[in-house]
């Protein structure tokens, strides 16, 4: 079983990105630097927004940390949001946003994820 710093189910609703940012601040605000937290919140917000717009059913937000990276993963009930992020040219802005935060990102069959560097 994987250990998550944050494992949160969100409703597929317009306020889900805000709830994600608040949960990250509450759980990681004392652990991360201000800039790391902001990067994590932006990434989570964008991934959750994508899941609200293109997914189906409940949204799972999971955050893990390695020694040097924070991994933010978002999954919708059917994995449709991950496919939309991977396929849609309109998501170029999201990709640029991730790049500006120095984040690696990707999708798999069920989830979209991004990794951002943190001070170990």
C-alpha atoms as one frame of an Amber mdcrd trajectory, in Angstrom:
protein
   0.000   0.000   0.000   1.369   3.382  -1.000   1.770   6.128   1.575   0.249
   9.446   0.614   0.797  12.810   2.254  -2.683  13.634   1.023  -5.384  11.261
  -0.234  -8.584  13.181  -0.865 -11.811  12.466  -2.696 -13.296  15.543  -4.329
 -16.717  16.106  -5.845 -16.864  16.643  -9.610 -17.928  20.245  -9.003 -16.730
  23.747  -9.817 -15.338  24.249  -6.300 -13.135  21.110  -6.464  -9.971  23.021
  -7.533 -10.388  25.420  -4.599 -10.915  22.495  -2.211  -7.744  20.891  -3.576
  -5.695  24.066  -3.021  -7.053  24.436   0.513  -6.308  20.811   1.369  -2.749
  21.139   0.080  -2.193  24.280   2.134  -3.611  22.669   5.260  -1.621  19.452
   4.892   1.648  20.677   3.374   1.844  24.355   4.331   4.282  23.682   7.164
   6.350  21.166   5.183   6.970  22.922   1.863   8.494  26.278   1.127   6.081
  28.969  -0.015   7.126  28.636  -3.658   6.911  24.816  -3.536   3.422  25.024
  -2.060   2.299  27.516  -4.704   3.636  25.277  -7.482   1.874  22.258  -5.974
  -1.389  24.192  -5.625  -1.275  25.438  -9.222  -0.536  21.974 -10.564  -3.225
  20.320  -8.440  -5.724  23.007  -9.374  -5.107  22.516 -13.094  -5.264  18.721
 -12.882  -8.468  18.856 -10.828 -10.016  21.417 -13.202  -9.241  19.079 -16.076
 -10.928  16.218 -14.194 -14.011  18.354 -13.498 -14.280  19.386 -17.151 -13.487
  16.082 -18.835 -13.867  13.362 -16.232 -16.729  11.426 -14.817 -17.636  10.786
 -11.196 -15.611  11.425  -8.057 -12.106  12.832  -8.328  -9.198  11.464  -6.318
  -6.309  13.781  -5.432  -3.228  12.011  -4.144   0.082  13.546  -3.170   3.289
  11.666  -2.464   6.807  12.835  -1.781  10.150  11.343  -2.603  13.365  12.801
  -1.325  13.439  15.385  -4.119   9.982  15.479  -5.703   6.383  16.058  -4.848
   4.075  13.909  -6.976   0.538  15.213  -7.522  -1.851  12.688  -9.055  -5.485
  13.225 -10.055  -7.823  10.473 -11.163 -11.467  10.524 -12.144 -13.791   7.536
 -11.955 -13.299   6.467 -15.575  -9.882   7.920 -16.409 -11.361  10.236 -19.018
  -9.644  13.355 -17.717  -6.175  11.850 -18.158  -6.967  10.963 -21.752  -8.249
  14.484 -22.410  -5.084  16.073 -21.018  -2.890  13.834 -23.144  -4.840  14.322
 -26.367  -6.225  17.841 -26.510  -4.156  20.529 -28.241  -6.054  23.110 -26.165
  -4.125  21.881 -23.147  -0.910  23.470 -24.447  -1.317  26.254 -21.883  -1.463
  23.691 -19.069   1.666  22.047 -20.399   3.429  25.439 -20.464   2.308  26.080
 -16.902   3.783  22.772 -15.763   7.019  23.523 -17.603   7.302  26.942 -15.939
   7.019  25.234 -12.546   9.757  22.825 -13.586   7.296  19.954 -13.410   7.484
  16.667 -15.222   4.016  15.426 -16.060   2.223  12.627 -17.787  -0.811  10.426
 -17.941  -1.539   6.752 -17.692  -4.725   4.771 -18.225  -6.397   6.175 -15.120
  -4.644   9.302 -13.904  -2.861  12.511 -14.778   0.152  13.377 -12.673   2.879
  15.950 -12.292   6.098  15.956 -10.301   7.668  19.123  -9.005  11.096  19.420
  -7.401  11.289  20.086  -3.681  14.174  20.687  -1.305  15.126  17.351   0.201
